[in-house]
Amino acid sequence: MNVAERDLRLEMLNSLLTTPHRNLGEVAELHNMMVELDPLFYGHLAVWYDRTGDVRDHKEVFVGQLLTSSVEEHRDAGFVMLQKFPPYQVARIVDFMKQHCGKVPRCARTAVRRYLQARELNPKFFDRAAIRNRKAMKHLYATLHIKPSDRANAILFANKPPEDSLAYALKQLAKAETPEAQAQQIVEYKIPYTIAIGAVSQLTPVVLVALINSMSPQEVINNLKSLKSRGALEHPDVKALVDKKLEAAQTSDRVSAYKSRVAADAAGLDADTTAKLEKVTDEQVKQRGKIAKPTALLVDKSGSMTQAIEVGKRLASLISGIADADLFVYAFDTMPYPVKAKSNALSDWERAFKLIKAGGGTSCGCGIAALQRNKQRVEQIVMVTDEGENTAPYTADAYEAYCRQMGVAPEITIVRVGGYCSNWLQDRLKQKQIPVETFTFSGDYYSLPNLIPLLSRPSRLELLMEIMEIPLPTRDDK
């Protein structure tokens, strides 16, 4: 298929399900092609994803591409968007432009200079950035040859922080002789957990309370494993404070929708804390939209499809949490297995999938046949598979029979998983003009909420129009 025939908008949305893990070159080629062939859509997509997306790598690539674009409106939007990123991401954006765009144009250098100067004008703002992201801040000044202010130079380069600085307070924290004195320093200067943890002599409950009070909800989630290992969750007062932060995370606009669930898996937390983290995920996902269409989730459990089962249970939890209509879930090999959970909690879906094991041949169509047999009417079908269908009933045939009996033509969304994937199923469906979109999942589970906007809109066209309606930010200093 040549470039003119490819739907780059779909490919770009597809790419958002990947997680490059800081290897931004993995998605750079597609971004380059998109900004060249459809610059109008690309600019709006960048702003939309900046507001709604979860994967930081993609946000960085978008801004880097905007700043190096030949379109003035792109450069202005990138200039404004860069100002809100933390320093470590700004440093990665600069490095991306150097390595993958081959330039850091004047507007980008000006944007970074304005970024650093804005922080220098606010000592408290600058101090926290310098403490949390010292290496990145030094890199920005040095790599773009930006002269720091006298105060910034003393903190970052001369290692002689003034007495009113957070860096100086951190040195005093290390000298404090009692936990009470350390706690006082932490509270007074709001010293970040990851910085203070290496300076305090003893992590008493008093110190832990001070540290957690200074943390944002996302920071608490990110550091739950560390807090647990230091006994924070065993002390009632400290645990109550952690719970309060997790409650605040449900509505925070700075919390990643699925990162809380990943944190629960990594930290091996107790059932109560895990349930609170699941609640965070549920509430964050709800902010992405409601699914008003009856939906079927069909999960491939044939040989080598262990990953499909894992993705399936997580999608079941996500979709059931925001569904205002029926959700029917089937696992399948050459026969369908109905899967039902007591609630939309991931723990309940994990129990529901407990006996579903990968093995057997593949008939993706048998799940649709089960919907027909049980007279379950749906308007969209989400199928998690590697597309390796080898047994009847085949999907295209089962779909046509379902449409004839049920009087509906549901859209099919294939979430392609597995080490060996093909386009076999997608191609067969398109040959019969069956509405199908395919998304390749090759990233971390916390990228899965990026599917929700597609499933919650009446159609793909509706989502594309919604993206186009988002205005690009403009500079007010020109």
Sequence and secondary structure as in RCSB ss.txt:
>XXXX:A:sequence
MNVAERDLRLEMLNSLLTTPHRNLGEVAELHNMMVELDPLFYGHLAVWYDRTGDVRDHKEVFVGQLLTSSVEEHR
DAGFVMLQKFPPYQVARIVDFMKQHCGKVPRCARTAVRRYLQARELNPKFFDRAAIRNRKAMKHLYATLHIKPSD
RANAILFANKPPEDSLAYALKQLAKAETPEAQAQQIVEYKIPYTIAIGAVSQLTPVVLVALINSMSPQEVINNLK
SLKSRGALEHPDVKALVDKKLEAAQTSDRVSAYKSRVAADAAGLDADTTAKLEKVTDEQVKQRGKIAKPTALLVD
KSGSMTQAIEVGKRLASLISGIADADLFVYAFDTMPYPVKAKSNALSDWERAFKLIKAGGGTSCGCGIAALQRNK
QRVEQIVMVTDEGENTAPYTADAYEAYCRQMGVAPEITIVRVGGYCSNWLQDRLKQKQIPVETFTFSGDYYSLPN
LIPLLSRPSRLELLMEIMEIPLPTRDDK
>XXXX:A:secstr
  GGGS HHHHHHHHTT   TT THHHHHHHHHHHHH HHHHHHHHHHHHHH   HHHHHHHHHHHHT S HHHH
HHHHHHHTTS HHHHHHHHHHIIIIIS   HHHHHHHHHHHHHHHTSHHHHHHHHHHTHHHHHHHHHHTT    H
HHHHHHTS    TTSHHHHHHHHHH  SHHHHHHHHHHHT  HHHHTTT S   HHHHHHHHHTS HHHHHHTHH
HHHHTTGGGSHHHHHHHHHHHHHHTT TTS TTHHHHHHHHHT  HHHHHHHHHHHHHHHHTT  B S EEEEEE
 STT HHHHHHHHHHHHHHHHHBSS EEEEEESSSEEEE  SSS HHHHHHHTTT    S   THHHHHHHHHTT
   SEEEEEE S   SSS HHHHHHHHHHHHT   EEEEEE SSS  SHHHHHHHHTT  EEEEE  S GGGGGG
GHHHHHSS HHHHHHHHHTS     S  
